Amino acid sequence: MKNFLTLLIAMLLLLPTAMHGAGKKVVTSIDITIPLPKDGMGIEDGEQMQITAAKTAYGDLVQQGIASVFSILWEGEFNRENSDSPKFQAGYTYRASMKLMLDTQSPYIIKYAMRDGDYYVDDTMLKITVNGEPARVLVGSPYFPRCSFVVTVPGGDGGNLKKENLFFDYNANKEKNRASNNVYTKETADACCASFHPHDVVTITETHDPLPEFEGPNRVFLTKVIVDTGNKTDYLKFAHSLTQYMGGYYNLKEVWLSDKVNAVEFMRELDEGMKSKLYPNYYHFYGHSTMFLAGDATLCVPASQAAAVKAQMARHSKFPCYTVRTYTGNVQEAQKAGLGATKNPCTKHNFVARLYTADRVMQHYTCKQDPKVYYSCSICGECERNPRHTFMFVDKEEEKRYVPGVHSFTADLATEQAYVGTNAAGEHIYWKSCKWCGLSYNYEQRHLTEKHFRLSGSDGTLALYRKHMEAALDMREDEAKLSTTAQPDMFTLPARSTVKKSTWAEDAVTRALTDNLIDEQLLGDDYTLTATRQQVASIAKRLIKEMTGKDANEGKLNLFADIAGGDLDMNAAVTRQEMATLIYRAMRYIEKNSKYTYTEYDSNLDAYTDSQQIKPWAKEPMAFMEALELVDPVTSTTLVPDGACSIELALATAERATMAQHTGWAQTVSDGEKSDYISVANSHDALGTSNSTLGFYERVWVYRMRNNNGKIEIKDKYTGQHLEFNREYLHPVRWRGNGVSNVSQKVRNVRNKINKWQKKNDRSRKGRT
């Protein structure tokens, strides 16, 4: 080893002189021969392999003692039963990345170019074959050419290989992905939903009686509080509790201070509690919006303290993030009069404060739009809501570094643009795509722009940068083809549709094929054609088989009841409302004969100008399919119920139906059920950093699952934007529940508390009204 290093150092020292020497013969192609790895050979032995020939136009450089292997690295599916020594396996294909080394004192040199001060060799200057097959020439240097090539270990049975890992396998995870876990019945969900049972107002007057009705799960029902005590310890303790987002009163949005309370001291304690103890420049309202961590929470103070309160507000541009109002007269009477009778203590706004709270966000980031946050008044915190006056980040330096239009490649879309090929297990490989615009990762990498080049910080030119990035992409795709499992930034499917179809339908049709919804002989090879009744009926019945595991009982299904007035021509073209009806009836059959259930919904048909064209037998199906986004409208105001339905539309609808059990009403987890639901990390926040936090027991609508990446979307209550949410923190609300025995007792406890409150409404208690 010592002698080798000595030789290498000497060669490198001689390199500049040799590069400029005259009379060198230029090599433009090399034909390499190398032994094949053997079954059971350790990867270490493979990395020590040497070539036996390197033929050029000037003879064999190995025989002349000029060429040898500097390094060789192997990629593929190794036998890892002994993790210390992975071994090659018979029948498996591996890719080698090899760097050759040429003697600098020889009369030969690889054809090269000077680029940005470096000696440069690529596939435009050199061709390499290995064992008679073309190899991929990688970027190298004149005495250290590089290439990659594929070999198959002799032996084995050939054909598709057994998967090494089923973690991302589509079929292995299909049932788990479709399952709706911990479903709440509507009765259970309603009993513990905070918005269904809000307590009106509670008045605190005694220090030794700290709101016992609103401990544990019942914290979510507290909405308004009057603080009517002069005990400083007591009201400061309550002020601090308003910022405890991991264990506070999540729906408390209205607090009234009587003249017994020093409002400035109360606000100081409240504001101080919003500062992170771990990160000095971070405030809790950056990542949470419950309680008093957003502007929709209001603190009402006596008008007699307005001047002092205003002075306190103006001292710090980060506070208040909540709303401050003043009232006159008795606090109890003022609270009854409501917030509409209160006033803002600030008379001259100064909209320069960067208060980053959920309710001040104008729009969240996507690859097509920048994040925007409204400015607020530096005195009172009131939000300006001026779309022409916004900022992106609290930190101005971070705003300078902001790059617009960055994609988020997390969507599993089986499009032609994203297609790679087949892997060693015979499955089809796709790059992931942007969850917002659908652009595939590989397409972006093969169409890099000057912007990408500048962001990379690379030297050289855009053309050179593109070449390097495409070479890296090719290597990753090669590696994916050698593997039996999905690689990072990719996913695999066991089937791929190659029929004629529209671009919008590519993913849905391929997934429909994967989900056994397609009779290929019956549907033909052009799915853009109008479907027949027979074809849609076939799709509907296959949907039933896929979801229930059994063929439909024809006597109980009756797909075509009332359609066509009994004169049923199965070869007739299907309309959109007929297709919707057939898939709807199949779904209701699935609901009765499987574990899957579908949400309650409100009909939105009246919002469409052509809803009167819907036949009586199709009204309920069309309302259901529109509400669950299984059938999209043709325009924002038309459904076109009598329009022709293509085969691909019917397949897309049926494929959406396989996951429709996730669409609809859901409720956030119960208090204490998921310890990480509300946490310092805000891991469940929409888009990861949107500070659109929900409290416990909140009811939300889950939109149709898109992009097939397992993510769900809900509506941000402040911007109206659809944002991603972690579905493990939600319970679907359906007519039939499962696995909620642990919730039953909590529901009973909540009901008991509610009953007690109702009985006490007409009588006063000591220390509280």
Secondary structure, DSSP 8 states (H G I E B T S, - for coil): -HHHHHHHHHHHHHHHHHHT-SS-EEE-EEEEE-----TT-BHHHHTT---SEEEETTEETTTTT-EEEEEEEEES--B-SSTTS-B--TT-EEEEEEEEEE-TTSSEEE--EEETTEEEB-TTT-EEEETTEE-EEEEEETTEEEEEEEEE-S-S--SS---S--TT-HHHHHHHHH---S-EEHHHHHHT-GGGS-B--EEE--TT---GGGSGGGGGGB-EEEE----HHHHHHHHHHTT-TTSS-TT--EEEE-TTS-HHHHHHHHHHTTB-SS-TT-BGGGT--STTSSTTSEEEEEGGGHHHHHHHHTT-TT--SSEEEEE-S-HHHHHHH-GGG-B-S-SS--EEE----GGGEEE--BTTB--EEE-EETTT--B---TTSEES-SSHHHHHT--TT---EEE----TTTEEEE-TTS-EEEE-EETTT--BHHHHHTS--HHHHHHHT-SS-HHHHHHHHHHHHHHHHHHHHH-SS--TTEEEES----SB--GGGHHHHHHHHHTT---HHHHTTBTTSB-BHHHHHHHHHHHHHHHHSS---HHHH-TTTTGGGG---TTSB-BHHHHHHHHHHHHHHHHHSSS---------GGGSTTGGGS-GGGHHHHHHHHHTTSS--SSSS---TTSB-BHHHHHHHHHHHTTGGGSEEEEE--TTT-TTSS-TT-TTSTTTT------TT-EEEE----TTSS-EEEE-TTT--EEEE-GGGEEEEESS--S-HHHHHHHHHHHHHHHHHHHHTTS-BTTB-
